[in-house]
Amino acid sequence: MGNKIKQNKKRFFYPPEYEKMFDNLNKNGMFTARFMINTGARISEAKWFTKNPVFDSQRKNIILLKTKVRARLKEKKPEPRTLPVSKTFFNQLKKEIKTHRILSTNAFNIALRKACKEARIPNDDEFSSHNIRKTFATWCLSLGVNSDNLAKHLGHTPSELAKDYATNDVFNHQDKQIIRSILKDLPDRIH
């Protein structure tokens, strides 16, 4: 069995926290975090994508061929998911995928917690890769992304999004500027 780690599924990164944490990661940790914050993908989906990348260059989308099977929704096999990404991230990903790798869940969680500790983020021991997915959803909702479209993007139902990812908009103007500088034109592409 894998290591069971403490995590707080409700916690997300405020934009300045994310930037500080990101600056304390190594090259592959940065690649992993950048992939997750720009796609909202699960770390397992990110890892699979980098082994079998499918790019839609015309539309600046990536296609996740292997996604989570949701048995409770009677899914039998993974359903491919097409994700719009920012043009900036699309071009960066096409270049970096040749020289960088997505860390394993365990390795990334260790690197993430170490980076949070070095960045002096409170409760650094409560962060895991899932918190970046939560951060992605929280940030997109704060920028006005349609919740039904965001749920599809994440591979969830709207009720799952509301239950697990929705948070009050707690970001100020400066936070939203930082979010836009990280996500670029992505929120406009999910609408």
N, CA, C and O of each residue as an XYZ file, in Angstrom:
764
protein
N       0.837     -1.196      0.000
C       0.000      0.000      0.000
C       0.875      1.250      0.000
O       1.991      1.241      0.520
N       0.356      2.320     -0.587
C       1.075      3.586     -0.608
C       1.029      4.263      0.746
O       0.284      3.860      1.639
N       1.830      5.284      0.878
C       1.847      6.030      2.129
C       0.567      6.838      2.257
O       0.173      7.542      1.328
N      -0.077      6.734      3.405
C      -1.278      7.518      3.681
C      -0.810      8.844      4.257
O      -0.066      8.871      5.238
N      -1.234      9.925      3.663
C      -0.787     11.219      4.139
C      -1.966     12.042      4.617
O      -3.091     11.900      4.139
N      -1.676     12.895      5.564
C      -2.685     13.815      6.068
C      -2.919     14.867      4.984
O      -1.973     15.369      4.377
N      -4.167     15.187      4.754
C      -4.464     16.255      3.804
C      -5.755     16.949      4.199
O      -6.598     16.381      4.894
N      -5.893     18.162      3.754
C      -7.097     18.944      3.981
C      -7.694     19.225      2.606
O      -7.235     20.119      1.895
N      -8.720     18.459      2.236
C      -9.297     18.571      0.891
C      -9.985     19.910      0.641
O     -10.254     20.260     -0.508
N     -10.271     20.654      1.694
C     -10.933     21.952      1.532
C      -9.929     23.064      1.237
O     -10.311     24.138      0.773
N      -8.654     22.813      1.501
C      -7.626     23.846      1.391
C      -7.227     24.056     -0.067
O      -7.094     23.101     -0.832
N      -7.041     25.299     -0.430
C      -6.536     25.663     -1.752
C      -5.434     26.684     -1.539
O      -5.276     27.214     -0.439
N      -4.684     26.957     -2.573
C      -3.625     27.958     -2.491
C      -4.179     29.330     -2.840
O      -4.862     29.496     -3.851
N      -3.882     30.310     -1.997
C      -4.080     31.691     -2.404
C      -2.970     31.980     -3.418
O      -1.892     31.395     -3.320
N      -3.208     32.864     -4.382
C      -2.208     33.079     -5.430
C      -0.787     33.387     -4.928
O       0.166     32.810     -5.452
N      -0.606     34.277     -3.931
C       0.772     34.505     -3.466
C       1.396     33.248     -2.828
O       2.603     33.032     -2.937
N       0.581     32.431     -2.172
C       1.084     31.172     -1.608
C       1.550     30.240     -2.717
O       2.613     29.626     -2.622
N       0.739     30.141     -3.773
C       1.092     29.262     -4.888
C       2.426     29.691     -5.494
O       3.294     28.857     -5.754
N       2.584     30.998     -5.717
C       3.830     31.490     -6.309
C       5.037     31.167     -5.434
O       6.075     30.737     -5.936
N       4.900     31.374     -4.125
C       6.010     31.071     -3.202
C       6.314     29.582     -3.195
O       7.477     29.181     -3.249
N       5.273     28.765     -3.129
C       5.466     27.315     -3.142
C       6.150     26.902     -4.436
O       7.120     26.144     -4.408
N       5.661     27.387     -5.563
C       6.179     27.024     -6.881
C       7.676     27.332     -6.986
O       8.446     26.537     -7.526
N       8.074     28.486     -6.468
C       9.478     28.903     -6.538
C      10.405     27.991     -5.741
O      11.619     28.023     -5.942
N       9.856     27.185     -4.847
C      10.658     26.284     -4.018
C      10.679     24.845     -4.535
O      11.209     23.958     -3.866
N      10.113     24.605     -5.708
C      10.126     23.262     -6.301
C      11.334     23.102     -7.227
O      11.883     24.089     -7.716
N      11.738     21.861     -7.463
C      12.785     21.609     -8.456
C      12.146     21.580     -9.849
O      10.938     21.767     -9.991
N      12.969     21.344    -10.866
C      12.514     21.396    -12.264
C      11.299     20.501    -12.523
O      10.310     20.962    -13.094
N      11.357     19.233    -12.112
C      10.238     18.324    -12.369
C       9.051     18.611    -11.455
O       7.905     18.386    -11.844
N       9.308     19.101    -10.255
C       8.220     19.531     -9.380
C       7.474     20.708     -9.989
O       6.245     20.767     -9.947
N       8.233     21.651    -10.559
C       7.611     22.800    -11.236
C       6.793     22.337    -12.439
O       5.684     22.822    -12.663
N       7.338     21.406    -13.208
C       6.626     20.889    -14.379
C       5.314     20.231    -13.955
O       4.280     20.429    -14.593
N       5.361     19.451    -12.878
C       4.164     18.772    -12.370
C       3.133     19.792    -11.901
O       1.962     19.710    -12.275
N       3.564     20.753    -11.083
C       2.642     21.777    -10.570
C       2.075     22.620    -11.711
O       0.884     22.929    -11.726
N       2.931     22.991    -12.665
C       2.475     23.810    -13.797
C       1.431     23.056    -14.619
O       0.427     23.635    -15.031
N       1.668     21.761    -14.857
C       0.698     20.965    -15.615
C      -0.643     20.945    -14.881
O      -1.694     21.152    -15.487
N      -0.595     20.697    -13.584
C      -1.839     20.560    -12.818
C      -2.599     21.877    -12.700
O      -3.822     21.891    -12.844
N      -1.900     22.986    -12.440
C      -2.601     24.262    -12.257
C      -3.131     24.792    -13.589
O      -4.070     25.587    -13.605
N      -2.548     24.368    -14.692
C      -3.005     24.824    -16.010
C      -4.024     23.905    -16.662
O      -4.574     24.238    -17.712
N      -4.283     22.747    -16.051
C      -5.245     21.809    -16.638
C      -6.332     21.377    -15.663
O      -7.438     21.035    -16.081
N      -6.029     21.387    -14.373
C      -6.957     20.834    -13.391
C      -6.947     19.315    -13.390
O      -7.771     18.692    -12.721
N      -6.030     18.713    -14.128
C      -5.975     17.249    -14.234
C      -5.506     16.616    -12.928
O      -4.781     17.230    -12.145
N      -5.928     15.394    -12.715
C      -5.402     14.583    -11.617
C      -3.951     14.249    -11.950
O      -3.573     14.207    -13.120
N      -3.149     14.013    -10.932
C      -1.737     13.727    -11.182
C      -1.580     12.448    -12.008
O      -0.669     12.358    -12.831
N      -2.444     11.471    -11.802
C      -2.369     10.231    -12.593
C      -2.684     10.509    -14.067
O      -2.084      9.903    -14.955
N      -3.621     11.419    -14.326
C      -3.955     11.791    -15.702
C      -2.787     12.538    -16.351
O      -2.483     12.340    -17.527
N      -2.142     13.397    -15.565
C      -0.989     14.150    -16.067
C       0.154     13.202    -16.423
O       0.790     13.342    -17.468
N       0.401     12.246    -15.547
C       1.486     11.283    -15.779
C       1.211     10.472    -17.049
O       2.106     10.276    -17.871
N      -0.014     10.009    -17.202
C      -0.367      9.234    -18.391
C      -0.244     10.086    -19.651
O       0.255      9.617    -20.674
N      -0.701     11.340    -19.578
C      -0.629     12.223    -20.745
C       0.811     12.379    -21.223
O       1.073     12.311    -22.424
N       1.743     12.586    -20.300
C       3.126     12.820    -20.716
C       3.763     11.571    -21.323
O       4.744     11.671    -22.060
N       3.210     10.395    -21.016
C       3.710      9.160    -21.639
C       3.103      8.967    -23.028
O       3.732      8.372    -23.903
N       1.896      9.463    -23.229
C       1.162      9.314    -24.496
C       0.494     10.640    -24.858
O      -0.734     10.727    -24.871
N       1.289     11.675    -25.154
C       0.684     12.996    -25.372
C      -0.114     13.085    -26.669
O       0.320     12.620    -27.723
N      -1.287     13.691    -26.562
C      -2.115     13.965    -27.738
C      -2.435     15.460    -27.711
O      -3.145     15.946    -26.830
N      -1.896     16.169    -28.694
C      -2.094     17.609    -28.808
C      -3.009     17.909    -29.986
O      -2.869     17.314    -31.055
N      -3.943     18.827    -29.792
C      -4.755     19.359    -30.886
C      -4.196     20.758    -31.159
O      -4.646     21.744    -30.575
N      -3.222     20.825    -32.043
C      -2.506     22.082    -32.292
C      -3.397     23.161    -32.883
O      -3.198     24.345    -32.612
N      -4.370     22.770    -33.681
C      -5.257     23.754    -34.301
C      -6.081     24.493    -33.245
O      -6.263     25.707    -33.332
N      -6.574     23.765    -32.257
C      -7.455     24.363    -31.249
C      -6.752     24.664    -29.929
O      -7.365     25.229    -29.024
N      -5.482     24.300    -29.804
C      -4.709     24.485    -28.565
C      -5.368     23.747    -27.402
O      -5.551     24.298    -26.316
N      -5.717     22.489    -27.658
C      -6.274     21.601    -26.633
C      -5.309     20.447    -26.418
O      -4.485     20.138    -27.278
N      -5.427     19.814    -25.249
C      -4.752     18.542    -25.032
C      -5.841     17.504    -24.787
O      -6.935     17.835    -24.331
N      -5.537     16.258    -25.091
C      -6.534     15.201    -24.924
C      -5.986     14.172    -23.948
O      -4.953     13.547    -24.186
N      -6.708     14.014    -22.843
C      -6.353     13.003    -21.851
C      -7.032     11.709    -22.273
O      -8.259     11.608    -22.239
N      -6.247     10.729    -22.668
C      -6.816      9.456    -23.115
C      -7.166      8.553    -21.946
O      -8.122      7.781    -22.020
N      -6.400      8.644    -20.871
C      -6.645      7.800    -19.700
C      -7.095      8.695    -18.550
O      -6.330      9.520    -18.051
N      -8.336      8.519    -18.144
C      -8.919      9.320    -17.072
C      -9.482      8.390    -16.005
O      -9.491      7.169    -16.165
N      -9.943      8.978    -14.935
C     -10.496      8.188    -13.835
C     -11.804      7.518    -14.263
O     -12.674      8.152    -14.860
N     -11.926      6.235    -13.950
C     -13.182      5.508    -14.191
C     -14.062      5.725    -12.967
O     -13.655      5.447    -11.839
N     -15.256      6.216    -13.197
C     -16.179      6.487    -12.090
C     -17.224      5.376    -12.035
O     -18.270      5.452    -12.680
N     -16.920      4.355    -11.261
C     -17.775      3.158    -11.184
C     -19.176      3.497    -10.689
O     -20.157      2.907    -11.143
N     -19.274      4.447     -9.757
C     -20.603      4.776     -9.222
C     -21.506      5.405    -10.279
O     -22.726      5.446    -10.117
N     -20.902      5.893    -11.360
C     -21.685      6.407    -12.482
C     -21.803      5.358    -13.582
O     -22.197      5.651    -14.711
N     -21.448      4.117    -13.215
C     -21.547      2.953    -14.099
C     -20.614      3.037    -15.318
O     -20.892      2.449    -16.363
N     -19.514      3.768    -15.169
C     -18.520      3.794    -16.236
C     -17.711      2.501    -16.182
O     -17.347      2.036    -15.102
N     -17.438      1.937    -17.319
C     -16.679      0.682    -17.411
C     -15.235      0.923    -17.845
O     -14.340      0.155    -17.492
N     -15.015      1.982    -18.604
C     -13.673      2.269    -19.098
C     -13.452      3.781    -19.066
O     -14.407      4.556    -19.020
N     -12.187      4.188    -19.091
C     -11.913      5.627    -19.049
C     -12.466      6.339    -20.282
O     -12.375      5.834    -21.400
N     -13.026      7.493    -20.062
C     -13.537      8.321    -21.155
C     -12.504      9.400    -21.462
O     -12.146     10.163    -20.565
N     -12.016      9.489    -22.689
C     -11.074     10.563    -23.021
C     -11.709     11.926    -22.735
O     -12.916     12.112    -22.888
N     -10.869     12.865    -22.320
C     -11.346     14.211    -22.006
C     -10.473     15.214    -22.750
O      -9.248     15.202    -22.624
N     -11.115     16.076    -23.521
C     -10.404     17.136    -24.236
C     -10.398     18.376    -23.359
O     -11.444     18.841    -22.906
N      -9.192     18.908    -23.125
C      -9.059     20.069    -22.256
C      -8.499     21.257    -23.026
O      -7.415     21.168    -23.602
N      -9.229     22.366    -23.041
C      -8.614     23.583    -23.553
C      -7.551     24.027    -22.549
O      -7.741     23.900    -21.339
N      -6.459     24.534    -23.043
C      -5.417     25.097    -22.179
C      -5.027     26.449    -22.761
O      -5.364     26.756    -23.905
N      -4.329     27.245    -21.990
C      -3.902     28.540    -22.514
C      -2.904     28.315    -23.646
O      -2.192     27.311    -23.676
N      -2.866     29.253    -24.560
C      -1.924     29.142    -25.680
C      -0.489     29.129    -25.160
O       0.362     28.407    -25.680
N      -0.231     29.929    -24.138
C       1.110     29.979    -23.548
C       1.499     28.623    -22.981
O       2.593     28.126    -23.248
N       0.600     28.021    -22.194
C       0.910     26.716    -21.607
C       1.021     25.644    -22.686
O       1.894     24.780    -22.605
N       0.166     25.687    -23.678
C       0.210     24.702    -24.765
C       1.607     24.665    -25.397
O       2.195     23.598    -25.566
N       2.120     25.839    -25.740
C       3.435     25.921    -26.379
C       4.551     25.500    -25.423
O       5.497     24.822    -25.825
N       4.437     25.900    -24.171
C       5.429     25.526    -23.162
C       5.424     24.012    -22.939
O       6.484     23.395    -22.836
N       4.245     23.424    -22.865
C       4.116     21.985    -22.641
C       4.725     21.199    -23.802
O       5.442     20.223    -23.579
N       4.450     21.610    -25.020
C       5.005     20.899    -26.186
C       6.528     20.883    -26.146
O       7.160     19.922    -26.585
N       7.110     21.955    -25.615
C       8.569     22.038    -25.523
C       9.093     21.240    -24.317
O      10.021     20.443    -24.459
N       8.508     21.452    -23.146
C       9.034     20.861    -21.909
C       8.768     19.367    -21.777
O       9.483     18.682    -21.044
N       7.768     18.851    -22.460
C       7.419     17.436    -22.323
C       8.582     16.535    -22.758
O       8.658     15.370    -22.366
N       9.479     17.089    -23.570
C      10.632     16.321    -24.058
C      11.741     16.206    -23.013
O      12.540     15.271    -23.061
N      11.798     17.146    -22.074
C      12.926     17.189    -21.137
C      12.521     17.108    -19.665
O      13.388     17.014    -18.795
N      11.241     17.142    -19.379
C      10.759     17.123    -17.999
C       9.837     15.921    -17.802
O       9.382     15.307    -18.767
N       9.568     15.596    -16.532
C       8.646     14.492    -16.259
C       7.712     14.862    -15.112
O       8.045     15.670    -14.244
N       6.540     14.246    -15.137
C       5.580     14.385    -14.041
C       6.046     13.464    -12.921
O       6.342     12.292    -13.156
N       6.111     13.992    -11.715
C       6.516     13.185    -10.567
C       5.400     12.217    -10.180
O       4.233     12.454    -10.490
N       5.758     11.139     -9.510
C       4.742     10.236     -8.959
C       3.952     11.002     -7.905
O       4.407     12.032     -7.408
N       2.786     10.505     -7.571
C       1.958     11.167     -6.556
C       2.733     11.315     -5.257
O       2.756     12.397     -4.670
N       3.364     10.248     -4.803
C       4.097     10.292     -3.540
C       5.268     11.274     -3.609
O       5.450     12.082     -2.698
N       6.058     11.211     -4.677
C       7.206     12.112     -4.813
C       6.751     13.566     -4.883
O       7.380     14.445     -4.294
N       5.658     13.821     -5.601
C       5.177     15.199     -5.700
C       4.640     15.683     -4.361
O       4.890     16.823     -3.972
N       3.904     14.831     -3.650
C       3.382     15.247     -2.344
C       4.520     15.605     -1.389
O       4.419     16.576     -0.640
N       5.589     14.834     -1.412
C       6.749     15.134     -0.564
C       7.373     16.465     -0.989
O       7.661     17.315     -0.146
N       7.581     16.645     -2.291
C       8.166     17.885     -2.804
C       7.266     19.086     -2.510
O       7.751     20.162     -2.159
N       5.965     18.894     -2.653
C       5.000     19.968     -2.407
C       5.044     20.414     -0.951
O       5.078     21.610     -0.664
N       5.043     19.467     -0.048
C       5.081     19.813      1.381
C       6.387     20.487      1.759
O       6.402     21.428      2.552
N       7.474     20.007      1.195
C       8.779     20.629      1.455
C       8.776     22.067      0.938
O       9.241     22.977      1.625
N       8.253     22.272     -0.270
C       8.186     23.612     -0.855
C       7.283     24.527     -0.030
O       7.596     25.703      0.159
N       6.164     23.991      0.462
C       5.257     24.781      1.306
C       5.947     25.168      2.614
O       5.804     26.294      3.091
N       6.685     24.236      3.179
C       7.402     24.506      4.430
C       8.454     25.592      4.204
O       8.566     26.529      4.994
N       9.227     25.460      3.118
C      10.255     26.458      2.808
C       9.639     27.822      2.513
O      10.252     28.853      2.789
N       8.435     27.831      1.955
C       7.734     29.085      1.653
C       6.992     29.635      2.874
O       6.392     30.708      2.818
N       7.043     28.883      3.973
C       6.381     29.271      5.238
C       4.872     29.440      5.081
O       4.271     30.384      5.593
N       4.288     28.498      4.359
C       2.837     28.481      4.191
C       2.251     27.740      5.385
O       2.668     26.619      5.675
N       1.291     28.346      6.085
C       0.711     27.692      7.270
C       0.121     26.318      6.937
O      -0.416     26.102      5.850
N       0.233     25.406      7.889
C      -0.303     24.040      7.752
C       0.257     23.332      6.523
O      -0.479     22.671      5.790
N       1.551     23.474      6.304
C       2.195     22.882      5.124
C       1.993     21.373      5.040
O       2.062     20.796      3.954
N       1.744     20.736      6.174
C       1.571     19.275      6.184
C       0.194     18.839      5.688
O      -0.060     17.641      5.571
N      -0.689     19.774      5.397
C      -2.038     19.434      4.933
C      -2.164     19.447      3.410
O      -3.240     19.170      2.880
N      -1.086     19.764      2.705
C      -1.160     19.885      1.247
C      -0.798     18.582      0.556
O       0.099     17.856      0.985
N      -1.521     18.303     -0.532
C      -1.210     17.167     -1.403
C      -1.495     17.611     -2.837
O      -1.960     18.727     -3.069
N      -1.217     16.743     -3.780
C      -1.449     17.085     -5.188
C      -2.907     17.490     -5.435
O      -3.183     18.330     -6.291
N      -3.824     16.896     -4.692
C      -5.241     17.220     -4.891
C      -5.528     18.698     -4.619
O      -6.444     19.270     -5.211
N      -4.754     19.316     -3.733
C      -4.997     20.716     -3.419
C      -4.707     21.632     -4.605
O      -5.253     22.732     -4.684
N      -3.863     21.194     -5.518
C      -3.635     21.999     -6.722
C      -4.852     21.899     -7.633
O      -5.241     22.890     -8.252
N      -5.445     20.739     -7.723
C      -6.695     20.565     -8.488
C      -7.802     21.431     -7.883
O      -8.545     22.090     -8.610
N      -7.906     21.428     -6.572
C      -8.881     22.266     -5.858
C      -8.593     23.747     -6.142
O      -9.510     24.536     -6.368
N      -7.310     24.108     -6.127
C      -6.918     25.486     -6.409
C      -7.341     25.892     -7.816
O      -7.893     26.974     -8.016
N      -7.082     25.023     -8.787
C      -7.477     25.297    -10.171
C      -8.972     25.599    -10.248
O      -9.375     26.601    -10.839
N      -9.784     24.744     -9.659
C     -11.241     24.922     -9.718
C     -11.668     26.201     -9.006
O     -12.502     26.950     -9.516
N     -11.105     26.450     -7.843
C     -11.452     27.638     -7.065
C     -11.087     28.905     -7.832
O     -11.867     29.855     -7.887
N      -9.913     28.908     -8.414
C      -9.481     30.073     -9.190
C     -10.384     30.287    -10.401
O     -10.796     31.417    -10.668
N     -10.694     29.235    -11.130
C     -11.551     29.376    -12.320
C     -12.931     29.909    -11.947
O     -13.464     30.789    -12.622
N     -13.504     29.377    -10.880
C     -14.819     29.864    -10.442
C     -14.747     31.340    -10.058
O     -15.674     32.098    -10.344
N     -13.655     31.754     -9.413
C     -13.526     33.157     -8.997
C     -13.424     34.098    -10.194
O     -13.746     35.282    -10.091
N     -12.974     33.566    -11.330
C     -12.875     34.385    -12.544
C     -14.114     34.268    -13.421
O     -14.130     34.764    -14.547
N     -15.155     33.611    -12.906
C     -16.433     33.570    -13.607
C     -16.609     32.443    -14.600
O     -17.508     32.502    -15.438
N     -15.767     31.406    -14.532
C     -15.943     30.267    -15.434
C     -17.266     29.582    -15.109
O     -17.588     29.377    -13.939
N     -18.023     29.231    -16.125
C     -19.303     28.543    -15.972
C     -19.092     27.222    -15.234
O     -18.244     26.419    -15.624
N     -19.858     27.000    -14.174
C     -19.635     25.817    -13.329
C     -19.930     24.504    -14.056
O     -19.255     23.507    -13.798
N     -20.908     24.474    -14.947
C     -21.177     23.242    -15.705
C     -20.001     22.898    -16.620
O     -19.596     21.740    -16.719
N     -19.462     23.917    -17.286
C     -18.311     23.692    -18.166
C     -17.076     23.285    -17.365
O     -16.302     22.428    -17.791
N     -16.900     23.907    -16.206
C     -15.758     23.556    -15.358
C     -15.885     22.121    -14.851
O     -14.894     21.394    -14.793
N     -17.096     21.713    -14.484
C     -17.312     20.332    -14.026
C     -16.909     19.344    -15.121
O     -16.236     18.353    -14.841
N     -17.312     19.604    -16.353
C     -16.931     18.728    -17.477
C     -15.419     18.717    -17.661
O     -14.821     17.667    -17.895
N     -14.810     19.882    -17.555
C     -13.364     20.011    -17.708
C     -12.633     19.137    -16.682
O     -11.621     18.512    -16.999
N     -13.152     19.103    -15.458
C     -12.530     18.326    -14.381
C     -12.918     16.850    -14.408
O     -12.336     16.040    -13.687
N     -13.902     16.500    -15.240
C     -14.373     15.116    -15.270
C     -15.312     14.809    -14.122
O     -15.332     13.691    -13.606
N     -16.094     15.811    -13.720
C     -17.048     15.670    -12.618
C     -18.454     16.020    -13.084
O     -18.659     16.545    -14.179
N     -19.406     15.716    -12.228
C     -20.765     16.202    -12.433
C     -20.856     17.574    -11.768
O     -20.042     17.885    -10.898
N     -21.829     18.402    -12.156
C     -21.990     19.693    -11.490
C     -22.191     19.563     -9.976
O     -21.708     20.404     -9.219
N     -22.895     18.523     -9.529
C     -23.104     18.369     -8.081
C     -21.797     18.020     -7.367
O     -21.569     18.467     -6.243
N     -20.931     17.220     -8.015
C     -19.621     16.921     -7.416
C     -18.780     18.192     -7.325
O     -18.089     18.413     -6.331
N     -18.839     19.020     -8.358
C     -18.098     20.278     -8.345
C     -18.572     21.154     -7.191
O     -17.763     21.701     -6.442
N     -19.890     21.283     -7.054
C     -20.445     22.117     -5.989
C     -20.052     21.591     -4.608
O     -19.727     22.370     -3.712
N     -20.083     20.284     -4.442
C     -19.794     19.672     -3.138
C     -18.311     19.734     -2.779
O     -17.959     20.055     -1.644
N     -17.450     19.429     -3.733
C     -16.033     19.246     -3.420
C     -15.118     20.407     -3.788
O     -14.019     20.514     -3.243
N     -15.541     21.272     -4.694
C     -14.616     22.283     -5.194
C     -15.074     23.723     -5.009
O     -14.241     24.628     -4.946
N     -16.364     23.951     -4.923
C     -16.860     25.323     -4.841
C     -16.492     25.944     -3.499
O     -16.614     25.320     -2.445
N     -16.045     27.172     -3.572
C     -15.655     27.942     -2.397
C     -16.140     29.365     -2.633
O     -16.218     29.817     -3.775
N     -16.464     30.064     -1.565
C     -16.820     31.472     -1.722
C     -15.671     32.199     -2.405
O     -14.507     31.839     -2.229
N     -15.997     33.214     -3.176
C     -14.961     34.016     -3.824
C     -14.300     34.877     -2.752
O     -14.869     35.869     -2.297
N     -13.108     34.487     -2.360
C     -12.399     35.158     -1.271
C     -11.185     35.935     -1.777
O     -10.340     36.353     -0.986
N     -11.098     36.126     -3.084
C      -9.915     36.742     -3.662
C     -10.125     38.231     -3.911
O     -11.194     38.659     -4.346
N      -9.087     39.009     -3.626
C      -9.149     40.439     -3.902
C      -8.643     40.709     -5.323
O      -8.269     39.787     -6.047
N      -8.640     41.966     -5.699
C      -8.253     42.345     -7.067
C      -6.830     41.888     -7.388
O      -6.573     41.364     -8.471
N      -5.915     42.086     -6.454
C      -4.522     41.693     -6.678
C      -4.403     40.175     -6.852
O      -3.661     39.704     -7.714
N      -5.138     39.410     -6.031
C      -5.142     37.947     -6.179
C      -5.586     37.551     -7.584
O      -4.975     36.697     -8.225
N      -6.662     38.188     -8.051
C      -7.194     37.839     -9.372
C      -6.222     38.209    -10.491
O      -6.170     37.533    -11.519
N      -5.460     39.268    -10.296
C      -4.434     39.609    -11.287
C      -3.366     38.517    -11.342
O      -2.914     38.143    -12.424
N      -2.966     38.011    -10.183
C      -1.966     36.936    -10.140
C      -2.540     35.675    -10.789
O      -1.854     35.004    -11.560
N      -3.797     35.356    -10.477
C      -4.442     34.178    -11.083
C      -4.414     34.299    -12.605
O      -4.054     33.352    -13.304
N      -4.795     35.472    -13.111
C      -4.800     35.675    -14.569
C      -3.392     35.560    -15.157
O      -3.221     35.072    -16.274
N      -2.384     36.009    -14.403
C      -1.007     35.918    -14.919
C      -0.539     34.465    -14.977
O       0.315     34.129    -15.798
N      -1.076     33.611    -14.131
C      -0.708     32.189    -14.125
C      -1.525     31.417    -15.156
O      -0.965     30.646    -15.936
N      -2.841     31.616    -15.168
C      -3.719     30.848    -16.062
C      -3.822     31.435    -17.467
O      -4.311     30.772    -18.382
N      -3.370     32.658    -17.642
C      -3.427     33.356    -18.944
C      -4.865     33.380    -19.476
O      -5.776     33.794    -18.759
N      -5.079     32.942    -20.727
C      -6.408     33.013    -21.343
C      -7.263     31.770    -21.086
O      -8.342     31.636    -21.663
N      -6.797     30.866    -20.233
C      -7.530     29.617    -19.995
C      -8.972     29.826    -19.524
O      -9.873     29.204    -20.085
N      -9.235     30.677    -18.513
C     -10.635     30.828    -18.079
C     -11.579     31.218    -19.211
O     -12.728     30.778    -19.231
N     -11.116     32.029    -20.146
C     -11.952     32.412    -21.295
C     -12.205     31.228    -22.219
O     -13.231     31.187    -22.898
N     -11.294     30.271    -22.257
C     -11.425     29.119    -23.148
C     -12.353     28.056    -22.573
O     -12.907     27.257    -23.328
N     -12.535     28.026    -21.248
C     -13.430     27.035    -20.631
C     -14.878     27.492    -20.707
O     -15.785     26.659    -20.737
N     -15.113     28.805    -20.738
C     -16.487     29.319    -20.785
C     -17.230     28.547    -21.803
O     -18.415     28.798    -22.024
